[in-house]
Amino acid sequence: MLKIGIYGASGYTGQELLRLLLRHPDIEVSALTSRQFKGMPVSHVYAVFEGLTDLRFIDASPEDVADLSDFVFLAMPHGSAMDVVPVFLEAEEKVVDLSADFRLHDQNLYERWYEKHEAPEFLKDAVYGLPELHRDAIKAARLVANPGCYPTSAILGLAPLLKEGWIDPSTIIVDAKSGVSGAGREAKIGSLFCEVNEGFKAYNVFKHRHNPEMEQELSLVAGYPVHLSFTPHLLPLDRGILSSIYATLREDRAAADILELYREFYDGEKFVRICPEGTYPNLLSVRGSNFCDIGVTVDARFRRVVIFSAIDNLVKGAAGQAVQNMNLMCGFKEAAGLDLVPLFP
């Protein structure tokens, strides 16, 4: 059994990782770190684990966690993972980092959007962990940068059209809505119940840190620089992301033709589901699962295509995709621990 450590395990992403890993047939969770909850049983912090695990949180150094594990997930804030990644790699551990510290290939670009990078020498080794686009590279990787939640929905939604050159890249607009869990578990005024309930608002308009991540990966797909307008919104929901993506077609295309393109592009991809013509994704249909549901329509009056892409931000947008990457890196079945039917209603 592969021994797994989760470094920074007490947030929503950490507990979602544990939920998925506890049912994985090939691994054993051996270390969960949390300074705040040191020594406490996981089930005392998250009652959902009562009777399912006896694990306790520990406050341990990276070196200690490396001794306790064979593979490590980093569920840490942006700017923190870069400090510990070198320790785990030097200990010959494989790592999936769920922060943004190694997603951007360009150090200058990272520092423009985040902060000074303290381990830039490892950027060249990091593989962007979107299996539908980088599966072979992920299989050979020691360090995988797990994608952001918004980029996962947007990149999967746009990749087929950009790959085939069917859309004008200068016209792309990504209008995305996320549940509150995407803001993390720490107390923040903007995430309080009274601030969110019955509300719906845009935030970080044209300056969200996921913007350069989308542009980096979509440029690689297209083979030339791609820039887009991205506006995120906060929904009064626990979890889920629905991205409505708009672009102008280079020539007239019917929705049926575009859907066929998507079916061919994602043929064999277990976790991407293409909706039938005339139907569109619903967050309720992906809740708690690793699926990305995609629907497409065309406004023939303006030669405009609209793509709808739905994921659970904590699963395909974070922990589920991280487990999917681990499976590829370790030679397990790609869907191991992830064959979950979405929660409905």
Summary of the structure (lengths in Angstrom):
residues: 345
radius of gyration: 19.6
end to end distance: 35.0
largest distance: 62.2
contacts: 1196
relative contact order: 0.14
helix: 37%
strand: 23%
